[in-house]
Amino acid sequence: MAAPDPSRIKRVLVVDDEENIRHLLLVVLKKAGFEPTAAPGAREALDLLASEQFGVVISDVRMPGMDGQALLTAIRGLPLDPAPYVLMMSAYGGADMALECVKAGAYDYFNKPFRADEVVLLLNKILEREELREENLKLRAALDGRVRFDDIVGRGEAMQKIFDTVRKIARYKTTVLLTGESGTGKELLARAIHRHSDRGDGPLVPVNCGAIPENLLESELLGHVKGSFTGATRDKRGLFAEADKGTIFLDEVGELPLPLQVKLLRVLEDEVVRPVGSTTSRQVDVRVIAATSRDLDRRVEEGRFREDLFYRLNVMHVRIPPLRDRGEDVTVLVDHFLRRFNERFARTVSGLEPDAMSAVLSYRWPGNVRELENAIERAMILSDGDRLPLDVFPPTVRDAHGRPSARTIDTEDLSIKRRVPVLEAELIRAALMQTAGNRTHACKLLEISHRALLYKMKDYGIDVPSRRTP
């Protein structure tokens, strides 16, 4: 769908077989600041629509030959993006005719004879609607800029600090160690660092150190020469060589066996690799980003991870907190995944039912963001309506309904002055999401006035527009 363009609403096509009606509307609309064009019939109107863009079509219902309702149907079938708003008018039919036209796709209907200010008011309402859509998109884009960093979503202070850190370190070749539980988004963060670096056009080579058999790991990382071991029938470049002039992402680096840790340390210090069975080394220019869900400090104490390698990897340490400690991010992640799966599945799911949202907010998400994403995807596949009910979520999530929220308190900042606005903004976002952006219903949930809600939304920079299609 094309982006909103309020200026197009000024271009109005008037369709009527009565010359005096066409002339009257042309005069009225020009005086009100619109740019009207007239057509004496439906066929002529379709010819004009094929060659020019109009924001609004005002058509009489009863016309000889092709009538207004047939014209309305034809307009709806045209490949116009954006499609024009259609206003119907007639001296016959009354309320029944109006309802029939609106059901067929007309934006509104007015009777003949009409008052000039009535027609202008309708057009101004359409103009305001388009301006509001444009403003909502701009606000959403600005909001996304505050809560997104590439494919990573986070509104809370912890994630905002991570985004700031990543922006600063991305342009440097320094080694980065990402830590956090499984499913928190370490690989997404690694990809963001790579894309925002001067190596963004080079290769990014991900390696799961825990998924490759130990006896093959050295060959995979450093390469091998033909005949160096049974099955080595040809020379093979290692993954470090594949990542030359780019970035290698060593996921679950804590799983590396000790002998290979020594060789990795040499690569990091000397920027050279020696393939298995080779007597020569090769220079490589590779940035290393490592990640682990393990406690590397403890593994160093236990003698399972080399201390010198740990310090070499831990030049820049970024810890991604678990989702249970990011309660303020859950609602924005839900909205993010709804939009993603709506696009993927061609759906129009607008939100979660209140009990489902309550369960999602109360569940502790041991699988973190990945588990939440999978739960939303599963729920959308199993549901048919435009809001996700509780019963389409996994049993573990359903069982959380009615429990206290999983939100935890950040004891590093106990200032009521700073924390209350954060909680208030989160409650407003949750209410708007539960009501699909319906502010009147959200006011009832929040137990505040409509005026207070609008003021707070503006103050906190909140934009959760209604997901009802125009």
Buried (B, 14 or more C-beta within 10 A) or exposed (E): EEEBBBEBBBBBBBBBBEEEBBEBBBEBBEEBEBEBBBBBBBBBBBEBBEEEBBBBBBBBBBBEEBBBBEBBEBBEEEEBEBBBBBBBBBEEBEEEBBEBBBEBBBBBBBBBEBEBEEBBEBBBEBBEBBBBBBBBBEBBEEBEEEBBBBBBBBBBBBBBEBBEBBEEBBEBEEBBBBBBBEBBBBBBBBBBBBBBBEBBEBBBBBBBBBEBEEEEBBBBBBBBBEEBEEEBEEBBBBBBBBBBEBBBBBBBBBBBEEEBBEBBBBBBEEBEBBBBBBEEBBEBEBBBBBBBBBEBEEBBEEEBBBEEBBEBBBBBEBEBBBBBBBBBBBBBBBBBBBEBBBEEEEBEBBBBBBBBBBBBBBBBBEBBBBBBBBBBBBBBEEBEEBBBBBEBBBEBBBEBBEEEEBBEEBEEEEEEEEBEEBEBBBBBBBBBBBBBBBBEBBBEBBEBEEEEBEEBBEEBEBBBBBBEEE
